[in-house]
């Protein structure tokens, strides 16, 4: 093999001069670069495990949004008339034999928050009825045609594989806005990934601190009068005695017996370390805000954006829950309308939301005091049909 060295070749008998360096009294400086931070993956399984299953802030935020959205009652309109009973309402009340309507919708909203996508499949039963089933997002892949338009869903569970057409009466995909993907939605929990990892690592750091007597560590200084260092055996024995006799929460506060020139120097927290809890609370606020939950509702300190709890609760419904429910209602309406026929439209019943009672009372009071409106106009202003038409 020929080497193309950047310097001239030396004669074979030439001796290489060996350069030696002597450590002077001034010491030396070791330069190093800090390692790059490691973040969790953005797939559904990682976000579900590190977020919903391991992080209390993400878990409570997802449940708060999903449960509040699933508790909102449905309204069904055909043309301008409202239906109290209909096959669509019956289907949403009991989507399948395993789930009621509330648990079905809660799972659907949970999939949207953690994955950014929710997949619904409609099945025809042997008795002629229909059932709705949710497909787990990490088991579904979107199938596109030759020009790139999504046409079907591939659902895989173990060795089984099923293709579901994206059409009325078969499969439905509900996805949140993704600026860089044409087929899959972007998960709100994915936007809080850095804050999520920061908060989880802070919890692990706290646990490690508790395992080490719940106080800052110190330095054991060996400074004998005659000078010298500990031998390897002495150092290993001393380290083992410290770990076995003084580490751990069960041994917290045990007095330390020192001999032979040993001295314990406690290390206090620096101002940078004392800012640790504020960093953890900041990460918790970022997780909550990414999921659309006011931090005040979660009891996170340091965020009093809203004047009171009731105002934060109304903002939670108006800015997070209702837009999400409205989006799902429009998707379900467009998907179910060809199956059941007619000009059907699903919407939510805002009057049935307990969190907006004060807002609704204020609206009725303002409309009731408007003398320039007729009775039918007042009914239309608060969302009711004119008298005699409902």
KOLDRENGU-358518 format. One record per residue (C-alpha): residue in one letter; z, x, y. Coordinates in nm, 4 decimals, m for minus. Each point is the difference from the previous one (the first is absolute). Example, Ala and Ser with C-alpha at 12.3 -4.5 7.8 and 13.67 -1.06 7.14 Angstrom:
<pt res="A" z="0.7800" x="1.2300" y="m0.4500"/>
<pt res="S" z="m0.0660" x="0.1370" y="0.3440"/>
***
This chain:
<pt res="X" z="0.0000" x="0.0000" y="0.0000"/>
<pt res="X" z="m0.0985" x="0.1430" y="0.3366"/>
<pt res="X" z="0.2520" x="m0.0375" y="0.2798"/>
<pt res="X" z="m0.1102" x="m0.0078" y="0.3594"/>
<pt res="X" z="0.3009" x="0.1598" y="0.1662"/>
<pt res="X" z="0.0180" x="m0.0006" y="0.3791"/>
<pt res="X" z="0.0940" x="0.3668" y="0.0063"/>
<pt res="X" z="m0.1601" x="0.3182" y="m0.1320"/>
<pt res="X" z="0.0599" x="0.0986" y="m0.3651"/>
<pt res="X" z="0.2347" x="0.2949" y="m0.0501"/>
<pt res="X" z="m0.0693" x="0.2887" y="m0.2364"/>
<pt res="X" z="0.1423" x="m0.0440" y="m0.3471"/>
<pt res="X" z="0.2352" x="0.2975" y="0.0340"/>
<pt res="X" z="0.1295" x="m0.0933" y="0.3434"/>
<pt res="X" z="0.3676" x="m0.0928" y="0.0041"/>
<pt res="X" z="0.1160" x="m0.3091" y="0.1718"/>
<pt res="X" z="0.2688" x="0.0553" y="0.2577"/>
<pt res="X" z="0.2952" x="m0.2296" y="m0.0599"/>
<pt res="X" z="0.1617" x="m0.1400" y="0.3114"/>
<pt res="X" z="0.3748" x="m0.0500" y="m0.0167"/>
<pt res="X" z="0.2073" x="m0.1965" y="0.2464"/>
<pt res="X" z="0.3667" x="0.0487" y="0.0585"/>
<pt res="X" z="0.2291" x="m0.2839" y="0.1012"/>
<pt res="X" z="0.1552" x="0.0993" y="0.3287"/>
<pt res="X" z="0.3260" x="m0.1116" y="0.1414"/>
<pt res="X" z="m0.1746" x="m0.2598" y="0.2123"/>
<pt res="X" z="m0.0593" x="m0.2304" y="m0.3007"/>
<pt res="X" z="m0.3070" x="m0.2141" y="m0.0559"/>
<pt res="X" z="m0.1347" x="m0.3441" y="0.0841"/>
<pt res="X" z="m0.1442" x="m0.2325" y="m0.2658"/>
<pt res="X" z="m0.2537" x="m0.2479" y="0.1338"/>
<pt res="X" z="m0.0730" x="m0.3136" y="m0.1956"/>
<pt res="X" z="m0.1780" x="m0.3299" y="0.0476"/>
<pt res="X" z="0.1724" x="m0.3278" y="m0.0794"/>
<pt res="X" z="m0.1548" x="m0.1970" y="m0.2818"/>
<pt res="X" z="m0.2023" x="m0.3085" y="0.0805"/>
<pt res="X" z="0.1756" x="m0.3346" y="m0.0444"/>
<pt res="X" z="m0.0716" x="m0.1907" y="m0.3197"/>
<pt res="X" z="m0.0636" x="m0.3729" y="0.0356"/>
<pt res="X" z="m0.0145" x="m0.2757" y="m0.2566"/>
<pt res="X" z="m0.3342" x="m0.1363" y="m0.1121"/>
<pt res="X" z="m0.1453" x="m0.3106" y="0.1627"/>
<pt res="X" z="m0.0890" x="m0.1906" y="m0.3173"/>
<pt res="X" z="0.1653" x="m0.3266" y="m0.0975"/>
<pt res="X" z="0.2289" x="0.1472" y="m0.2658"/>
<pt res="X" z="0.1353" x="0.2738" y="0.2300"/>
<pt res="X" z="0.0581" x="m0.2387" y="0.2919"/>
<pt res="X" z="0.1685" x="m0.2516" y="m0.2289"/>
<pt res="X" z="0.2244" x="0.2634" y="m0.1560"/>
<pt res="X" z="0.0922" x="0.2064" y="0.3071"/>
<pt res="X" z="0.0014" x="m0.2973" y="0.2362"/>
<pt res="X" z="0.0931" x="m0.3344" y="m0.1493"/>
<pt res="X" z="0.1972" x="0.1327" y="m0.2970"/>
<pt res="X" z="0.1769" x="0.3043" y="0.1500"/>
<pt res="X" z="0.0314" x="m0.0661" y="0.3729"/>
<pt res="X" z="0.2410" x="m0.2698" y="0.1226"/>
<pt res="X" z="m0.1732" x="m0.0439" y="0.3374"/>
<pt res="X" z="m0.3466" x="m0.0478" y="m0.1517"/>
<pt res="X" z="0.1404" x="m0.2199" y="m0.2761"/>
<pt res="X" z="0.1775" x="m0.2327" y="0.2418"/>
<pt res="X" z="m0.2936" x="m0.0076" y="0.2435"/>
<pt res="X" z="m0.2540" x="m0.0940" y="m0.2689"/>
<pt res="X" z="0.2301" x="m0.2659" y="m0.1416"/>
<pt res="X" z="0.0756" x="m0.1367" y="0.3458"/>
<pt res="X" z="m0.3686" x="m0.0471" y="0.0849"/>
<pt res="X" z="m0.1041" x="m0.1242" y="m0.3453"/>
<pt res="X" z="0.2863" x="m0.2464" y="m0.0420"/>
<pt res="X" z="m0.0331" x="m0.1371" y="0.3534"/>
<pt res="X" z="m0.3766" x="m0.0461" y="m0.0394"/>
<pt res="X" z="0.0314" x="m0.1582" y="m0.3464"/>
<pt res="X" z="0.2563" x="m0.2536" y="0.1261"/>
<pt res="X" z="m0.2385" x="m0.1494" y="0.2591"/>
<pt res="X" z="m0.1355" x="m0.3386" y="m0.1235"/>
<pt res="X" z="m0.3725" x="m0.0676" y="m0.0231"/>
<pt res="X" z="m0.2025" x="m0.2686" y="0.1750"/>
<pt res="X" z="m0.3408" x="m0.1198" y="m0.1234"/>
<pt res="X" z="m0.2593" x="m0.1566" y="0.2263"/>
<pt res="X" z="m0.3317" x="m0.1587" y="m0.0945"/>
<pt res="X" z="m0.2088" x="m0.0627" y="0.3055"/>
<pt res="X" z="0.2586" x="m0.1125" y="0.2555"/>
<pt res="X" z="0.2379" x="m0.1694" y="m0.2441"/>
<pt res="X" z="0.3061" x="0.1553" y="m0.1599"/>
<pt res="X" z="0.0591" x="m0.0403" y="m0.3745"/>
<pt res="X" z="0.3490" x="m0.0437" y="m0.1396"/>
<pt res="X" z="m0.1206" x="0.0196" y="m0.3598"/>
<pt res="X" z="m0.3042" x="0.1862" y="m0.1273"/>
<pt res="X" z="m0.1078" x="0.2107" y="m0.2982"/>
<pt res="X" z="0.0055" x="0.3129" y="0.2206"/>
<pt res="X" z="0.3624" x="m0.0624" y="0.1036"/>
<pt res="X" z="0.0911" x="m0.0633" y="m0.3643"/>
<pt res="X" z="m0.1645" x="0.3280" y="m0.1020"/>
<pt res="X" z="0.1852" x="0.1945" y="0.2689"/>
<pt res="X" z="0.3266" x="m0.1714" y="m0.0933"/>
<pt res="X" z="m0.0362" x="0.1169" y="m0.3626"/>
<pt res="X" z="m0.2694" x="0.2712" y="m0.0264"/>
<pt res="X" z="0.0676" x="0.0786" y="m0.3667"/>
<pt res="X" z="0.2490" x="m0.0668" y="m0.2781"/>
<pt res="X" z="0.1969" x="0.3135" y="0.0754"/>
<pt res="X" z="0.0402" x="m0.0249" y="0.3780"/>
<pt res="X" z="0.0823" x="m0.2602" y="0.2596"/>
<pt res="X" z="m0.1809" x="m0.0028" y="0.3311"/>
<pt res="X" z="0.2705" x="0.1913" y="0.1875"/>
<pt res="X" z="0.0206" x="0.2917" y="m0.2436"/>
<pt res="X" z="m0.3811" x="0.0130" y="m0.0275"/>
<pt res="X" z="m0.0452" x="0.0295" y="0.3773"/>
<pt res="X" z="0.2882" x="0.2473" y="0.0306"/>
<pt res="X" z="m0.1738" x="0.2289" y="m0.2497"/>
<pt res="X" z="m0.3313" x="m0.0421" y="0.1820"/>
<pt res="X" z="0.1526" x="0.1034" y="0.3335"/>
<pt res="X" z="0.1818" x="0.2878" y="m0.1697"/>
<pt res="X" z="m0.3286" x="0.1319" y="m0.1384"/>
<pt res="X" z="m0.1508" x="m0.0152" y="0.3485"/>
<pt res="X" z="0.2865" x="0.1930" y="0.1585"/>
<pt res="X" z="0.0199" x="0.2734" y="m0.2643"/>
<pt res="X" z="m0.3664" x="0.0288" y="m0.1000"/>
<pt res="X" z="m0.1943" x="m0.1548" y="0.2869"/>
<pt res="X" z="m0.1811" x="m0.2149" y="m0.2591"/>
<pt res="X" z="0.0788" x="m0.3144" y="m0.1983"/>
<pt res="X" z="m0.2182" x="m0.1257" y="m0.2854"/>
<pt res="X" z="0.0031" x="m0.3610" y="m0.1264"/>
<pt res="X" z="m0.1738" x="m0.1281" y="m0.3116"/>
<pt res="X" z="m0.0633" x="m0.3675" y="m0.0795"/>
<pt res="X" z="m0.0051" x="m0.1044" y="m0.3640"/>
<pt res="X" z="m0.1063" x="m0.3240" y="m0.1633"/>
<pt res="X" z="0.2510" x="m0.1144" y="m0.2612"/>
<pt res="X" z="m0.0784" x="m0.1883" y="m0.3197"/>
<pt res="X" z="0.1273" x="m0.3273" y="0.1511"/>
<pt res="X" z="m0.2431" x="0.0162" y="0.2912"/>
<pt res="X" z="0.2566" x="0.1133" y="0.2577"/>
<pt res="X" z="m0.0207" x="0.3160" y="0.2062"/>
<pt res="X" z="0.2438" x="0.2885" y="0.0331"/>
<pt res="X" z="0.0333" x="0.2829" y="0.2510"/>
<pt res="X" z="0.1087" x="0.3473" y="m0.1100"/>
<pt res="X" z="0.0638" x="0.3180" y="0.1996"/>
<pt res="X" z="m0.1509" x="0.3298" y="m0.1159"/>
<pt res="X" z="0.2012" x="0.3167" y="0.0555"/>
<pt res="X" z="m0.1816" x="0.2072" y="0.2643"/>
<pt res="X" z="0.0197" x="0.3344" y="m0.1808"/>
<pt res="X" z="m0.1821" x="m0.1502" y="m0.2987"/>
<pt res="X" z="m0.2906" x="m0.1386" y="0.2042"/>
<pt res="X" z="m0.3101" x="0.1759" y="0.1264"/>
<pt res="X" z="m0.2697" x="m0.1596" y="0.2139"/>
<pt res="X" z="m0.3546" x="m0.0035" y="m0.1407"/>
<pt res="X" z="m0.2831" x="0.0238" y="0.2542"/>
<pt res="X" z="m0.3687" x="m0.0819" y="m0.0407"/>
<pt res="X" z="m0.2953" x="0.2270" y="0.0739"/>
<pt res="X" z="0.0335" x="m0.0354" y="0.3765"/>
<pt res="X" z="0.3771" x="0.0427" y="0.0074"/>
<pt res="X" z="0.1254" x="m0.3587" y="0.0260"/>
<pt res="X" z="0.3015" x="m0.0867" y="m0.2187"/>
<pt res="X" z="m0.0962" x="m0.2471" y="m0.2719"/>
<pt res="X" z="0.2702" x="0.0187" y="m0.2681"/>
<pt res="X" z="0.3408" x="0.1319" y="m0.1003"/>
<pt res="X" z="0.0660" x="0.2213" y="m0.3015"/>
<pt res="X" z="0.3480" x="m0.0678" y="m0.1377"/>
<pt res="X" z="0.1417" x="0.2481" y="m0.2516"/>
<pt res="X" z="0.3217" x="m0.0346" y="m0.1976"/>
<pt res="X" z="0.0395" x="0.2568" y="m0.2724"/>
<pt res="X" z="m0.3223" x="0.0022" y="m0.2027"/>
<pt res="X" z="m0.0967" x="m0.3514" y="0.1085"/>
<pt res="X" z="m0.2532" x="m0.0374" y="0.2806"/>
<pt res="X" z="m0.1228" x="m0.3123" y="0.1733"/>
<pt res="X" z="m0.2556" x="m0.0544" y="0.2751"/>
<pt res="X" z="0.0703" x="m0.2820" y="0.2451"/>
<pt res="X" z="m0.2705" x="m0.1135" y="0.2402"/>
<pt res="X" z="0.0892" x="m0.0132" y="0.3687"/>
<pt res="X" z="m0.0929" x="m0.3630" y="0.0573"/>
<pt res="X" z="0.1542" x="m0.3431" y="0.0338"/>
<pt res="X" z="0.1803" x="m0.1080" y="m0.3148"/>
<pt res="X" z="0.0152" x="0.3545" y="m0.1432"/>
<pt res="X" z="0.1470" x="0.2914" y="0.1990"/>
<pt res="X" z="0.1273" x="0.0525" y="0.3539"/>
<pt res="X" z="0.0885" x="0.3182" y="0.1859"/>
<pt res="X" z="0.2210" x="m0.0185" y="0.3095"/>
<pt res="X" z="0.0021" x="0.3347" y="0.1803"/>
<pt res="X" z="0.1554" x="0.1234" y="0.3213"/>
<pt res="X" z="m0.2088" x="0.1901" y="0.2545"/>
<pt res="X" z="m0.0925" x="0.3551" y="m0.1011"/>
<pt res="X" z="m0.1959" x="0.2056" y="0.2563"/>
<pt res="X" z="m0.1428" x="0.2457" y="m0.2567"/>
<pt res="X" z="m0.0594" x="m0.2078" y="m0.3129"/>
<pt res="X" z="m0.2489" x="m0.2818" y="m0.0565"/>
<pt res="X" z="0.1488" x="m0.1393" y="m0.3207"/>
<pt res="X" z="0.3776" x="0.0485" y="0.0100"/>
<pt res="X" z="0.2639" x="m0.0926" y="0.2545"/>
<pt res="X" z="0.2540" x="0.2342" y="0.1565"/>
<pt res="X" z="0.3655" x="m0.0428" y="m0.0957"/>
<pt res="X" z="0.2497" x="m0.0367" y="0.2886"/>
<pt res="X" z="0.2474" x="0.2018" y="m0.2047"/>
<pt res="X" z="m0.2535" x="0.2832" y="m0.0140"/>
<pt res="X" z="0.0151" x="0.0359" y="0.3793"/>
<pt res="X" z="0.3729" x="0.0757" y="m0.0333"/>
<pt res="X" z="m0.0438" x="0.2585" y="m0.2768"/>
<pt res="X" z="0.1327" x="0.2967" y="0.2012"/>
<pt res="X" z="0.2984" x="m0.1974" y="0.1253"/>
<pt res="X" z="0.0568" x="m0.1287" y="m0.3527"/>
<pt res="X" z="0.0104" x="0.3496" y="m0.1492"/>
<pt res="X" z="0.2239" x="0.1211" y="0.2842"/>
<pt res="X" z="0.2477" x="m0.2818" y="m0.0589"/>
<pt res="X" z="0.0009" x="0.0542" y="m0.3784"/>
<pt res="X" z="0.0539" x="0.3738" y="0.0374"/>
<pt res="X" z="0.2848" x="m0.0655" y="0.2422"/>
<pt res="X" z="0.1673" x="m0.2169" y="m0.2630"/>
<pt res="X" z="m0.0451" x="0.2737" y="m0.2612"/>
<pt res="X" z="0.1464" x="0.2544" y="0.2435"/>
<pt res="X" z="0.3035" x="m0.2230" y="0.0507"/>
<pt res="X" z="0.0451" x="m0.0276" y="m0.3767"/>
<pt res="X" z="m0.0193" x="0.3777" y="m0.0379"/>
<pt res="X" z="0.2584" x="0.0367" y="0.2780"/>
<pt res="X" z="0.2360" x="m0.2348" y="m0.1847"/>
<pt res="X" z="m0.0497" x="0.1985" y="m0.3191"/>
<pt res="X" z="0.1138" x="0.3083" y="0.1919"/>
<pt res="X" z="0.3344" x="m0.1359" y="0.1199"/>
<pt res="X" z="m0.1569" x="m0.2033" y="0.2822"/>
<pt res="X" z="0.0382" x="0.2759" y="0.2581"/>
<pt res="X" z="m0.2077" x="0.2894" y="0.1321"/>
<pt res="X" z="m0.0092" x="0.3048" y="m0.2206"/>
<pt res="X" z="0.1507" x="0.3316" y="0.0996"/>
<pt res="X" z="m0.0293" x="0.3696" y="m0.0754"/>
<pt res="X" z="0.2256" x="0.1999" y="m0.2272"/>
<pt res="X" z="0.0284" x="0.3447" y="0.1620"/>
<pt res="X" z="0.0972" x="0.3082" y="m0.1997"/>
<pt res="X" z="0.1310" x="0.2685" y="0.2341"/>
<pt res="X" z="0.2287" x="0.2460" y="m0.1799"/>
<pt res="X" z="0.1700" x="0.2719" y="0.2013"/>
<pt res="X" z="m0.1500" x="0.2777" y="m0.2086"/>
<pt res="X" z="m0.3521" x="m0.1407" y="0.0293"/>
<pt res="X" z="m0.2447" x="m0.0696" y="m0.2812"/>
<pt res="X" z="m0.1658" x="m0.3091" y="m0.1477"/>
<pt res="X" z="0.0684" x="m0.2361" y="m0.2894"/>
<pt res="X" z="m0.1522" x="0.0963" y="m0.3311"/>
<pt res="X" z="m0.2461" x="m0.2354" y="m0.1660"/>
<pt res="X" z="0.2598" x="m0.1199" y="m0.2515"/>
<pt res="X" z="0.2564" x="m0.0640" y="0.2744"/>
<pt res="X" z="m0.2538" x="m0.1890" y="0.2081"/>
<pt res="X" z="m0.1089" x="m0.2233" y="m0.2933"/>
<pt res="X" z="0.3619" x="m0.0722" y="m0.1004"/>
<pt res="X" z="0.0959" x="m0.0897" y="0.3572"/>
<pt res="X" z="m0.3004" x="m0.2309" y="0.0380"/>
<pt res="X" z="0.0751" x="m0.1763" y="m0.3296"/>
<pt res="X" z="0.3668" x="m0.0514" y="0.0972"/>
<pt res="X" z="m0.1009" x="m0.1536" y="0.3337"/>
<pt res="X" z="m0.2466" x="m0.2419" y="m0.1602"/>
<pt res="X" z="0.2335" x="m0.1046" y="m0.2813"/>
<pt res="X" z="0.3244" x="m0.0197" y="0.1931"/>
<pt res="X" z="m0.0856" x="m0.1031" y="0.3547"/>
<pt res="X" z="m0.3411" x="m0.1731" y="0.0112"/>
<pt res="X" z="m0.0397" x="m0.3761" y="m0.0339"/>
<pt res="X" z="0.1619" x="m0.3085" y="0.1481"/>
<pt res="X" z="0.2769" x="m0.0051" y="m0.2634"/>
<pt res="X" z="0.1178" x="0.3460" y="0.1135"/>
<pt res="X" z="m0.0218" x="m0.0618" y="0.3746"/>
<pt res="X" z="0.2973" x="0.1396" y="0.1906"/>
<pt res="X" z="0.1187" x="0.2343" y="m0.2763"/>
<pt res="X" z="0.1528" x="0.3180" y="0.1528"/>
<pt res="X" z="m0.1973" x="0.3191" y="m0.0476"/>
<pt res="X" z="0.1860" x="0.3000" y="m0.1404"/>
<pt res="X" z="m0.1400" x="0.3271" y="0.1320"/>
<pt res="X" z="0.0840" x="0.3570" y="m0.0981"/>
<pt res="X" z="m0.1347" x="0.3512" y="0.0135"/>
<pt res="X" z="m0.1326" x="0.0009" y="0.3570"/>
<pt res="X" z="m0.1687" x="m0.3425" y="m0.0141"/>
<pt res="X" z="m0.0025" x="m0.2146" y="0.3132"/>
<pt res="X" z="m0.1421" x="m0.3554" y="0.0453"/>
<pt res="X" z="m0.1984" x="m0.0656" y="0.3166"/>
<pt res="X" z="m0.0766" x="m0.3701" y="0.0541"/>
<pt res="X" z="m0.3356" x="m0.0870" y="0.1555"/>
<pt res="X" z="m0.0143" x="m0.2898" y="0.2430"/>
<pt res="X" z="m0.2998" x="m0.2208" y="0.0708"/>
<pt res="X" z="m0.2250" x="0.1069" y="0.2839"/>
<pt res="X" z="m0.1185" x="m0.2542" y="0.2619"/>
<pt res="X" z="m0.3342" x="m0.0048" y="m0.1800"/>
<pt res="X" z="0.1708" x="m0.0973" y="m0.3277"/>
<pt res="X" z="0.2162" x="m0.2608" y="0.1733"/>
<pt res="X" z="m0.3200" x="m0.1771" y="0.1115"/>
<pt res="X" z="m0.0706" x="m0.0717" y="m0.3663"/>
<pt res="X" z="0.1290" x="m0.3591" y="0.0054"/>
<pt res="X" z="m0.2075" x="m0.0873" y="0.3046"/>
<pt res="X" z="m0.3091" x="0.1327" y="m0.1763"/>
<pt res="X" z="0.0829" x="m0.2184" y="m0.3016"/>
<pt res="X" z="0.0439" x="m0.3087" y="0.2205"/>
<pt res="X" z="m0.3273" x="0.0805" y="0.1751"/>
<pt res="X" z="m0.1796" x="0.0146" y="m0.3342"/>
<pt res="X" z="0.1565" x="m0.3342" y="m0.0976"/>
<pt res="X" z="m0.1269" x="m0.1574" y="0.3239"/>
<pt res="X" z="m0.3521" x="0.1287" y="m0.0672"/>
<pt res="X" z="0.0014" x="m0.1519" y="m0.3499"/>
<pt res="X" z="0.1191" x="m0.3359" y="0.1328"/>
<pt res="X" z="m0.2507" x="m0.0056" y="0.2870"/>
<pt res="X" z="m0.2923" x="0.0863" y="m0.2303"/>
<pt res="X" z="0.0851" x="m0.3096" y="m0.2045"/>
<pt res="X" z="0.0425" x="m0.2162" y="0.3105"/>
<pt res="X" z="0.3775" x="m0.0496" y="m0.0233"/>
<pt res="X" z="0.2099" x="0.0447" y="0.3173"/>
<pt res="X" z="0.2564" x="0.2737" y="m0.0787"/>
<pt res="X" z="0.2718" x="m0.2208" y="0.1462"/>
<pt res="X" z="m0.0396" x="m0.2390" y="m0.2949"/>
<pt res="X" z="0.0761" x="0.2867" y="m0.2388"/>
<pt res="X" z="0.3051" x="0.1268" y="0.1848"/>
<pt res="X" z="m0.1587" x="0.3351" y="0.0882"/>
<pt res="X" z="0.1956" x="0.1524" y="0.2932"/>
<pt res="X" z="m0.1605" x="0.1268" y="0.3155"/>
<pt res="X" z="m0.2677" x="m0.2671" y="0.0472"/>
<pt res="X" z="0.0867" x="m0.2911" y="0.2273"/>
<pt res="X" z="m0.3487" x="m0.0947" y="0.1128"/>
<pt res="X" z="0.0806" x="m0.3708" y="m0.0187"/>
<pt res="X" z="0.2698" x="m0.1644" y="0.2075"/>
<pt res="X" z="0.1642" x="m0.1650" y="m0.2988"/>
<pt res="X" z="m0.0382" x="m0.0630" y="m0.3707"/>
<pt res="X" z="m0.1580" x="m0.3434" y="0.0504"/>
<pt res="X" z="m0.2764" x="0.1436" y="0.2178"/>
<pt res="X" z="m0.0720" x="0.2698" y="m0.2604"/>
<pt res="X" z="m0.0141" x="m0.2687" y="m0.2689"/>
<pt res="X" z="m0.2577" x="m0.2040" y="0.1953"/>
<pt res="X" z="m0.2087" x="0.3114" y="0.0652"/>
<pt res="X" z="0.0111" x="0.0795" y="m0.3721"/>
<pt res="X" z="m0.1528" x="m0.3386" y="m0.0851"/>
<pt res="X" z="m0.2499" x="m0.0089" y="0.2861"/>
<pt res="X" z="m0.1272" x="0.3573" y="m0.0278"/>
<pt res="X" z="0.0252" x="0.0716" y="m0.3724"/>
<pt res="X" z="0.0533" x="m0.2975" y="m0.2312"/>
<pt res="X" z="m0.2253" x="m0.2658" y="0.1515"/>
<pt res="X" z="m0.3065" x="0.2261" y="0.0482"/>
<pt res="X" z="0.0299" x="0.1102" y="m0.3626"/>
<pt res="X" z="0.0352" x="m0.3577" y="m0.1278"/>
<pt res="X" z="m0.2895" x="m0.1153" y="0.2177"/>
<pt res="X" z="m0.2238" x="0.2751" y="m0.1379"/>
<pt res="X" z="0.0784" x="m0.0967" y="m0.3594"/>
<pt res="X" z="m0.0461" x="m0.3714" y="0.0793"/>
<pt res="X" z="m0.3520" x="0.0603" y="0.1308"/>
<pt res="X" z="m0.0940" x="0.2125" y="m0.3026"/>
<pt res="X" z="0.1300" x="m0.2617" y="m0.2438"/>
<pt res="X" z="m0.1744" x="m0.2815" y="0.1886"/>
<pt res="X" z="m0.3377" x="0.1701" y="m0.0163"/>
<pt res="X" z="0.0509" x="0.0835" y="m0.3689"/>
<pt res="X" z="0.1254" x="m0.3418" y="m0.1172"/>
<pt res="X" z="m0.2271" x="m0.2232" y="0.2081"/>
<pt res="X" z="m0.3124" x="0.0324" y="m0.2244"/>
<pt res="X" z="0.2119" x="m0.0681" y="m0.3095"/>
<pt res="X" z="0.1724" x="m0.3188" y="0.1178"/>
<pt res="X" z="m0.2726" x="m0.1199" y="0.2379"/>
<pt res="X" z="0.0356" x="m0.1541" y="0.3424"/>
<pt res="X" z="0.0788" x="0.1665" y="0.3302"/>
<pt res="X" z="0.3422" x="0.1278" y="m0.1079"/>
<pt res="X" z="0.2155" x="0.2204" y="0.2210"/>
<pt res="X" z="0.3371" x="0.1502" y="m0.0860"/>
<pt res="X" z="0.2498" x="0.0803" y="0.2730"/>
<pt res="X" z="0.3729" x="0.0567" y="0.0345"/>
<pt res="X" z="0.2573" x="m0.2522" y="0.1200"/>
<pt res="X" z="0.1554" x="0.1637" y="0.3070"/>
<pt res="X" z="0.2439" x="m0.2908" y="0.0366"/>
<pt res="X" z="0.1517" x="0.0877" y="m0.3371"/>
<pt res="X" z="0.0993" x="0.3536" y="0.1029"/>
<pt res="X" z="0.3742" x="0.0218" y="0.0603"/>
<pt res="X" z="m0.0335" x="0.3185" y="0.2016"/>
<pt res="X" z="m0.2048" x="m0.1791" y="0.2682"/>
<pt res="X" z="0.2224" x="m0.3059" y="0.0480"/>
<pt res="X" z="0.1153" x="0.1032" y="0.3490"/>
<pt res="X" z="m0.3572" x="0.0717" y="0.1089"/>
<pt res="X" z="m0.1198" x="m0.3357" y="m0.1328"/>
<pt res="X" z="0.2831" x="m0.1868" y="0.1760"/>
<pt res="X" z="m0.0924" x="0.1659" y="0.3292"/>
<pt res="X" z="m0.3652" x="m0.1047" y="m0.0450"/>
<pt res="X" z="0.0915" x="m0.3622" y="m0.0700"/>
<pt res="X" z="0.2260" x="m0.0067" y="0.3027"/>
<pt res="X" z="m0.2743" x="0.1319" y="0.2302"/>
<pt res="X" z="m0.2611" x="m0.2400" y="m0.1381"/>
<pt res="X" z="0.2389" x="m0.2951" y="0.0116"/>
<pt res="X" z="0.0692" x="0.0653" y="0.3680"/>
<pt res="X" z="m0.3716" x="0.0060" y="0.0886"/>
<pt res="X" z="m0.0448" x="m0.3456" y="0.1556"/>
<pt res="X" z="m0.3682" x="0.0596" y="0.0703"/>
<pt res="X" z="m0.0808" x="m0.0003" y="m0.3765"/>
<pt res="X" z="m0.0501" x="m0.3105" y="m0.2104"/>
<pt res="X" z="0.1819" x="m0.0493" y="m0.3290"/>
<pt res="X" z="m0.3053" x="0.0971" y="m0.2059"/>
<pt res="X" z="m0.0554" x="0.3109" y="0.2132"/>
<pt res="X" z="0.3613" x="0.1023" y="m0.0522"/>
<pt res="X" z="m0.0385" x="m0.0432" y="m0.3760"/>
<pt res="X" z="m0.3118" x="0.2157" y="0.0004"/>
<pt res="X" z="0.1787" x="0.2669" y="0.2107"/>
<pt res="X" z="0.2688" x="0.0456" y="m0.2671"/>
<pt res="X" z="m0.2435" x="m0.0080" y="m0.2908"/>
<pt res="X" z="0.0033" x="m0.3649" y="m0.1108"/>
<pt res="X" z="m0.2928" x="m0.2399" y="m0.0256"/>
<pt res="X" z="m0.0171" x="m0.2903" y="0.2470"/>
<pt res="X" z="0.1948" x="m0.3046" y="m0.1073"/>
<pt res="X" z="m0.1961" x="m0.2135" y="m0.2416"/>
<pt res="X" z="m0.2227" x="0.2871" y="m0.1235"/>
<pt res="X" z="0.2495" x="0.2001" y="m0.2107"/>
***
